[in-house]
Amino acid sequence: MVRLFSFCGGVMAQIKLRLATAADTAAVDALLAASYAQLLVGAYHPQVLAASLPIISRARAELLASGSHWLAVQRDKVVGAGGWTRDCPAGDGVVPGLGHIRHVVADPSQTRQGIGTQVMRRILQHGQAAGIGQFYCLAMFSAVPFYAACGFKANYPRDVELPNGVLFPTMHMSLQLPK
């Protein structure tokens, strides 16, 4: 585990960042459910949320075990998560040098404390070390300002079809890493 530097009133001094494993699935499920249930309200129609939350609030064990998904842990509680993959979550395949950001999230009671930013920083460093030169993400509308603050550019809206047939609106965003 890597100890993060103190800032934001000392909150980050209490956070440790570590790689996720499949054993973390239940903790990440709880984090996603709590975060999305609060942070997506107002950004999406209630019917879209009702149909989408049961699907998007579930962690995928294979992502957590991929070696490219990180957890922010505070006193043994997962308070942040996120990762990247080479394969596109929308099924567009793999493009050399291109990575896809996956499920960057923070505990809703601790937003704007730097947790998501530290997770994102680790993701970008890890991806760049693995040969990734550009990242894409399909950002939930409420997360667009976060990604923009991390240097991502909004490209265009894109609906993602969920397994239940619901079209979930996102914003396609990209970030070119410095060489």
C-alpha positions, -999 to +999 in steps of 0.1 A: +000+000+000+011+036-007+004+062+019-009+094+003+003+129+013-018+150+037-040+178+022-076+189+023-077+193+061-059+161+068-085+138+052-060+123+027-034+116+055-059+089+067-063+073+032-043+044+018-044+035-018-041-002-029-048-025-058-083-040-056-089-078-057-119-099-065-123-102-027-132-065-026-164-070-047-189-066-018-172-034-005-171-018-039-207-028-046-216-010-014-196+021-024-211+022-059-246+018-046-243+045-020-225+069-043-246+065-074-279+065-055-270+100-042-248+116-068-268+107-099-301+122-086-309+153-106-286+143-135-309+116-147-346+110-150-360+089-121-372+061-145-337+058-160-322+056-125-347+030-113-338+008-143-301+015-143-289+016-107-293-022-100-269-028-130-244+000-128-240-003-090-225-037-093-188-042-092-173-066-117-149-090-100-128-094-132-122-056-132-113-056-096-089-085-102-074-070-133-044-053-116-055-019-128-083-011-104-075+009-072-092+014-039-089+043-015-092+028+020-098+047+053-098+028+086-105-005+067-135+011+048-134+015+010-141+052+004-130+055-032-124+033-062-115+034-099-095+017-126-088+014-163-089-013-189-076-017-224-111-029-236-139-004-241-168-008-217-192-002-246-178-032-266-157-012-291-127-035-287-091-028-279-070-001-296-032-001-289-022+028-267-058+036-256-071+030-221-106+033-207-114+048-173-137+026-153-159+035-123-140+063-105-161+069-074-159+083-039-180+078-009-208+104-012-202+117+023-166+125+013-169+141-021-146+170-029-120+158-004-094+147-030-102+110-029-113+107-065-084+129-077-059+107-060-074+075-074-074+092-109-038+102-105-028+066-097-049+053-126-032+077-151+003+069-138-003+032-139-018+034-174+010+055-187+036+031-173+017+003-192+020+022-225-013+040-226-010+074-243-047+084-243-076+076-220-113+077-228-142+075-204-179+073-206-187+098-179-220+099-160-234+134-164-228+143-128-191+133-131-184+155-162-170+184-140-147+160-121-133+146-153-129+181-168-110+191-137-087+161-142-080+174-178-105+154-198-122+170-228-159+164-234-164+150-269-200+140-274-230+124-256-231+086-260-258+062-248-247+029-234-271+000-237-273-018-204-280-056-203-317-049-195-320-028-227-321+006-210-301+033-228-279+050-201-268+085-213-231+093-208-206+118-220-176+105-241-145+122-228-108+119-236-074+128-222-042+128-241-013+120-217+020+140-221+048+121-237 
